[in-house]
Amino acid sequence: MVLVSKHGSGGGEDDAAVDFWGNPVDKSKTGGWLAAGLILGTELSERICVMGISMNLVTYLVGELHLTSAKSATIVTNFLGALNLLGLLGGFLADARLGRYLTVATFASITAVGVILLTLATTIPGMRPPHCDDSTRQLHQCIEANGGQLAMLYAALYTIALGGGGIKSNVSGFGSDQFDTNDPKEEKAMIFFFNRFYFAISIGSLFAVIVLVYVQDKVGRGWGYGISGGTMVIAVIVLLCGTTFYRFKKPRGSPLTVIWRVVLLAWKKRSLPHPAHPSFLNDYQNAKVPYTYRFKCLDKAAIIDEYATTDPNNPWIVSTVTEIEEVKMVFKLIPIWSTGILFWTIYSQMTTFTVEQASFMERRVGSFEIPPGSMSAFLFIAILLVTSLNEKLFIPIARKLTHNVQGLTSLQRIGIGLVFSIFGMVAAGAVEKERKASAVGQSTRISAFWLIPQFFLVGAGEAFAYVGQLEFFIREAPEQMKSMSTGLFLSTLSMGFFVSSLLVTIVDKVTNKRWLRSNLNKGHLSYFYWLLAVLGLLNFFFFLLLARKHQYKDQHYVSSKDNNEELKISNDMVALEMEGPISMKAAET
């Protein structure tokens, strides 16, 4: 008779948090909101840097370096895409070797170096081509920046992208490490952590759009980027000063190696029959993650064949049930990951076509004219407002109605965000139709403040979807792969931008350039918005189908082939006792 006890979802003593000296944590002296707040400061500074650069970089590339609009847009898009994709690298390094603390500190320092390089690249006279006046510009005779002048700019941008990716994929996971999910009080605090995390970075975005963009345009690029660099340096110092207050979790090896090894072994053993019962799989009795029947083809990696009997501890010969179940967890994230791409495709319109809409609308308030790009401030205001209402109103109400400490689950948040984005595109199409009718009729231009509904709806959607996706990927990933799973989430942002570019290209070709034109008054941008709304609706139905089938990590089901019944295993009560080779019964704690 063998007793199989539950160690938690990918947990166990190896996953327990320790203090800076490697001792078990003292909750009264480490972790909690003080530690999480110091960590949040790093992401706040990163967002100030990135948003302050990306929201206004095009004007520098076109106005000062004399690059074409298309080339300038490509540079910015590639920068943002690389920033989010490099989150996978940062997550891999944290999980495999460095741990989240060292990774955040290292990559934050890299970001600071990158912003300092950017400051130099935009202030040194030799890094820019000769000045070009308006008359020369109209004749398209301005001298473009050469490769040598662009080299330092590229080096700075991709240094920032490297550093920002490493921060993004780890700072939220490191912050959540400061709360013990086995403590009901700290579990409740961690739920609010994700809201406050996004509230903080939205504050940083709003500051960048309103203050830094103004400083860059009116005072000088050097001052604007210099403030960003100084902010990042201060954030690194604050992060390091809080070292003794943090709770740390040790890295457990390369997650990519585990995934590759399990898949490879399952393929090599694909011709072997499945065992009569999962208990015959390697290390089933000591599994730290309850066995599941999903992706059963991977179970073959844990079959003990003639080679495994000679060297049962060699992970390249036979995998353990724990390793297989952790890989299954990652594979379970992929479908939900795919549904997030279209949300960020819709979101990307807020920084492209919506800003272009604003340039064709009335933006004067008295004698002051609002720059088109500054209209995106309403997007961040909406995010801040909804994030605050989430914490103070929506979640407490949902908690009372559902009797669930989370109030809204991560998948429910994502679903709400998808719905908001659909209505945002419907509103955008309606406003564009009215704007074009007004312009074609040569009547008074309608106010740019009519764009607020689409900014608000998409911003509200982001407040739900971003927090929901972030929480989903962090909570549902195995501990060994938590940072890398955050990088996987960030890749949805990158894919959203790339899919937006692809969709624009396809629509432009299919409609023979009739929908999307530089002069919006001669195009049909409203049709493009409504196309996105339809695609968003189809994506939402697909999401609902996947969400209904998803099992959260803290609820596992073990199926019995003998009686086709399912035994639910909760976090609070687990013990499986096996008598004989196949029979099973639940042992109460």
N, C-alpha and C positions, 0 to 999 in steps of 0.2 A: 504494500500500500504506500502510495507516494502522495504527499500533500503539496499542492501547488498554490502558493500564496500570491496575493496581488501586491505589486510594488508600486502601483500608480501607473499613469499613462506615460510610459517611457521614462519613469522615474526611478527611485531607488536611492541608495546612499550616494551613488556617484553624481546624482543630480542635485544634491543638497547644496544650498548656498553657504559660503564661508566668508569670513571677513578678510581684510587685507593680509593678515598673518596666517591665513589658512585654517583658522579655528572655527568651530560652529558659531553662527552669528548670534549676537546679543541683540534682540529686536528693539530694545530700548535705546541702543546706541548706533545702530546701523539701519539702513534702508528707510522705507517710508517716504513721506512727501519731501523731506529735506533733501535726501539723496536724489530722488526723482527730479526735483526742481533744478538742482545743479546740472543734471544730465540734460534736462529740457533746454537749458540755456545754450548748449552746443547746437542743437537743431534749430533753435531760434536764430542764432547767428548765421548758420549755414543758409537758412531760407532768406535772410536779409541779403546775404552776398549773391546768391543765385538769382533771386527775383530782381534785385537791383541791377544785375548785369543783363539778364535775358529780356526784360521788359523794354529796355532802351538801347540795346546793342545795335539793332538794325539802323537806327538813326546815325550812329557813329560810323558804321561800315559804309553807308550810302553817302552821308554828308562830309565825312572827313577822309575816308579812305577811297571814296569815289568808286565803290564797287556797284555792280548792278543790283537791282532789287531782288532778282531771282537768286543770285549768288549769295547775297547777304542773308536772305531767308534760309538758304540751305545751310550756311554756316551756323546760324542760330539753332535750326532744327537738329543738326548733327550734334551740336553741343548738348542740347537737352536730352537727345536720345542716348548719347554716350553716358551722360550723367546717371540716368536711370538704369541702363544696362550694366554699368560698372558696379551697381549695387550687388549684383550676383557675385562679383569678385570679392567685394568687401565682406559679404556674408560667408563666403567659402573660407576666407582666411580666418575669420573669427571663430567659426565652428571647428575648423581643422587644426589650428595652431595657436593663434594669438589670444583668443577670448575676446569678448565684446568690449571690455574696458580698454585694453591696449589698442584694439583696432580703432575705436572711436578717437582716442587720444592721438594716435599716429596720423589718421586720415584728416582729423581736424587741423593738425599742424601742416599737413600737405595743402589743405585748402587755403590756409593763411598765406603760405608761400605763393600759391597760384594767384591770389588776389593782389599780392604785392607785385608780382611780375606783370599783372594786367595794368596796375597803376603806372608802372614804368613804361610799358608798351604804349600807353595812351598819352603820356606826358612828354616823352623824349621827342624832340622835333624831328630827328632823323628817322623815326618810326612811322612818319606820315609823308605822303606825296605832297608836292607843292599845292598851295591854296588855290582854290578854283572859285572864281566869282560867278554870279548868276548868269551873266550873258554867255560865258564859256560853257557853263553847265547845260544851258538850253541847246547849245550846238553839239552836245555830247562829245566835247573835246577835252574833258578833264583827264588828267593822268591818273591811272589807277595805281594803287599800292602794289609794289612788286613782291616777289616771293620772299626776299630778305626782310622786308618791312612787315610782312604777314607772319613770318616765322615765330617771332617772339609773342605775337598775339595768339597764334595757335598753341604755342607751348603753354601760355598762361591759361587759356580756356580749358585745355585738356588736363592740365594739372588740377584745376578747380573741379573738373568733372570727375577725375579720379578720387580726389579727396571727398567731394560731396557724395559720391556713390558709396564710399566706405562708411560715411557718417549715417546716411539715410537707412542703410540696411541693418544697422546695429543699434542706433540710439534708442529706438522704441523698444527693442527687445531688452536692452540693458536697463532701461527705465522700468519695464515690467518685472525684471528680476528683483527689484527692490521691494516687491510685495509677495507675501507668502499666500498662495492660492488655497492652502489647507487651513488658513486662518480666516473664518468668515468675515471678520472686520477688515482685514487686509484685502480679501477677495473683493469686497464691496468698494474699497478705495481704488483698486486696480481698474475697476470698470470705469470710474471717473477719470482715471489717468489717461485713457485713450482720448477722451473728449478734451481734456485740458492740454494734452499733447498737440492736438490739431488746432485748438484755440491759440496756443502759443505761436505755432508756425504761421497761422493766418494773420496774427498781429504783426509778425515779421514781414509778411508779404505786403500788408497794407502800408506799413512804414516805408518799405522799399519803393512802392508805386507812387506814394504821395511825396515823400521827403527826398529820397535818394535820386529819383528821376529829376526832380526839380533842381537839386544841387548839381547834378551832372550837366544839365542844360544851361542853367543860369550862372553857376559859379565856375564849374570846370570838371572835366572827367577825373582829373587827378584827385580832387577833393572828394568826389562821390565814391570812387573806388577805394580811396585811402580810408574813408570812414568804414567801409565794408571790411577792409583788411584789419583795421584796428579793432573792430567788433569781434572778428574771428580770433585774434590774438588774445583778447580779454577772455573769450569763452574758453580757450584752451587753458589759460591760467586758472580760471574758476573751476574747471573740471578737475585739474590736477590737485587743487587745494582741497577738494572734497574726497580725496582718495580713501581716507580712513573711515568715511561714513558709508561707503558703498557695500553692497552684498555682491559677491562674485560667484559665478558658476564656471567650473573648469571646462575647457574644450575637450571633446571626446573623440577627436580624430576627424579625418576628412569624410564628409557626408557623400561627396561624389564618388569616392572610392567604394563606399558601402553600396551605393546604388548600382554602380557598374559591376561590382563583384556579384551581387545577388542576381542581376539580370543575366550576366554571363553564365553563372552556374545553372540557373534555371533553363537556359537555352541548351547547355551541354547535356543536361539530364532530361531533356524533353521527352525522350523515348521511354523513360522509366515509368511504371505505373504509380499512381498515387497510393500511399499507404492506406490500410484499412481504417485508420483513425489518426487524427493529427498528433496524438500522443506519441506516435512512433517517429515523429520528426525530431531532428537534432535539438537538444537542449530545451525541449518543450516544457519540462517540469520546472525549469528555472527562468522561464520567459518573464520579462519585466512588463510586457505588453500583452493583454489578453488576445488569444488567437481569433482571427476572423476568417470567414470563407470567401471574402472578396479577393479578386485577382489570384485565384487558387493556383494558377499556372506558376506563380512565383514560389509556391510551396516546395516545388521539386528541388530548389536550391538547398533545402535542408534535409533531403533524403540521404540516409546513411547507406552508401553503396560500398562496394569492396574496397575502393580507394579511401573512403572516409574512415573505415575501421582501422586502417593502418596509421592514420594521422588525424584523429578526430578534432584536434584543436587548431588545425590549419584552416584559416578562413577562406583560402582560395580553393579548398577542396570541398568544404561543406559549410553552409551558412547556418546561423542559429535562427530560431523562430523569432526572437526579438529583432534581429536585423531585418528579417523579411517583413515583419509587421510595421517597422518604421518606414521601410520603402513603400509599403502599401499606403501608409498615411500620406506620403508625398504624392503618390499617384492620385489619391483621392482629392487633392487640392487642384489638380490640373483642370477639371471641368469647370469649377467655379472661377478659376483664374481666367479661362477663356471668355466667360460672360462679362468680365470687367473691362475688356479691351474696348468694346463699343462705347461704354460710358465715357472713357477718356478721349475717344474720337469725337464725341459730342462736345465734351469739355473744351477740346482744343479750338473749337469754333469761337470761343469767347475771346481768344487772343488773336484771331485772324479776321474772319469775315465780320464779326460783330464790331470790331474796332473800325473796320472799313465802312460799315454802315454808319457809324458815328460821324465819320468824316464827311458824309453827304447830308448830315442833319444839322439843325440849329443847336449850337452849343453855347451861345452867349448867355451869361448871367449878368445883366447890367452891362458894364463896360469890359468885363472879363470874359474871355473865351476859353472854355475848358479844352485842353488837348484831347484828341480822340483816344489816345492810349490811357489817359487818366480815368476814362469811364469804367475801366476794369476795377476801379476801387469799389464800385457797388457790388461786384462779385465777392470780394473779400469781406465787405460789410455784411452781406447776407450770410456768409460762412460763419462769421463771428456771432451774429445774432442767433442763428439756428443752433450752433454749438452750445451757446449759453442756455437756450431754451431746452435743449436736450437734457442737460444736467439738472436744471432747476425745475422743469415741468414735465417733459415727455417721459423720461425714464422713471421718475417717481410714480406717475400715473400708471404706466405700463407695469411697474413692479406690483402695484396694488391689484391690478386687474388679473395679472398672470400668476401672482404669488411666486415669481421667479426673481432671484436676487439680481439678475442681469437686466430685468425689465424687457428690453429688446435684445434678442439674440443677434449675433453678428450677421447671419444671413437675412434676418428681417431688416436690419439697417441697410444692407446692400440692396435689397428689393425696393425699399422706400426710395433710396437714391436713384435707382433706375427709373422709377415712375416719375420722379421730379424732372429728370433729364428729358424724358419724352415730352412732358408738358412744356418744358423749356423750349424745345425745338418747334412745337406747335405755335407757341407765342412768338417765337422769332420769325417764323414764316408769316404770321398774320401782320406783325409790325412791318416787315419788309414789304409786304404787298401794299400796305397803306402808304408807306414811305415812297415807294416807286410811283403809285398813282398820284400822289401829291406832287412829286417832282416832274412827272410827265405832263401833268395838267398845268405846270408852271404857276402853281399857287404858292403860298408861303410854305417854306420848309418846315416839316413837323419837328418837334423838339426831340433832342437826343435822349431826353429823360424817358421817352417811350421804350427805350431799351432796358430800363430797370427791371420789368417783369422777367425777361429772359435771363438777365444777370442773376436775379433773385432765385428763380426756379433752379437753374443749373448750380448756383452756389449752394442752395439748400440741399440739392442732390449730392453735391460733393461732400458736404458736412456729414451726411449719412453714409454715403458709399465709401469715402476714404477711411473713416473711422471703422466702419464695418469690415472692409477688406483687410485693413491692418490688423484688427483684432482677430479676425478669422484665421489669417495666415500665421499669426504668432501663437494663438491658443491651440490650433489644430495640428501644428507641425510637431514632430517629435523633438524632444529637448536637444538632441544632438544636431539638429538641422534648423533650429529656430531662426538664426540670423540669415541663413541662406534662403529660407522660405520668405523672409521679409524682402530680400533681394528679388525673389521670384515675383512677389507682389509689385514691387517697383517697376519690374519689366512690363507690367500691363500699361503703365503710363507711357513708357517708351513705345510700345506697340500701338497704343492709341494714336500717338502723333504720326507714326509711320503709316498706319491704316488710313488716317485722315488724308495724308498726302497721296496715297494710292487711290483712295476713293475720288479725290478731286481729279486726278489724272484720268480715271475711268469715265467719270461723268463728263469731263471736258471732251473726251474723245467720242463718246456715244452720242452726246448732244451736239456735236460739231461746234463746240465753243459757244453755244447759245445760252446756256444757263449761267455760266460763271465768266464774267467779263471784268476787266479793270474798271470800266465805267458801269457801275451797278445799275444805272438807269436804263441801260440797254440789255441787261441780262435778266435772268429769272432766279435770283438767289433764293427766293421763297420756296421754289420747287425743291432746291437742294436741302433746305431745312426740313421740309416735309418728308423728303426721302429718308433723312436721318431719323425722323420721328417714327416712320414705318419700320425701319430697320431696328430701332430701339424697342419697339413694341414686340417684334418677333424675338429679339434677344431676351426680352423680359419673360416671355412665355417659356423659352428654353431654360432660362434661369429657374423659373418656378418648378419645372420638371426635375431639374437637377437638385434643387434645394429640398424637395419633398423626399428624395431618395437618400440624401446625405445623413450620415450618422455622426454626431459629434464625438470627439475623442473620449469624452468622459462617460459615454454610454456605449458599451460594447455588447455585441450579441454573439453567442456561440451556438451554432446549430448542431443538432444531433441527427446523424443520418439514420439512427435506429427508429426514432419516433417523430422525426420532422418537426420537433418543437424547438422553440428558441428560448434560451435562458438569458435574461437580462442581467448584466453585471454592472453594478454601480460603483462609484468611487468610495462609497461608505461601507459596502458590504461585499467582500469577495473572498472566497476560498473554494477551490475545486479539489475534490477528493476522488481519486480513481481507484476502483477495486477491479482487478482483472485487466485485460488488455484494452477493453472498449468501454465498459460501463462507467458512468459518471454520476455524481450527485453533488448538489450544492451543500457546502458546510456553512452553517451560520457562525458569524463572529460572536 
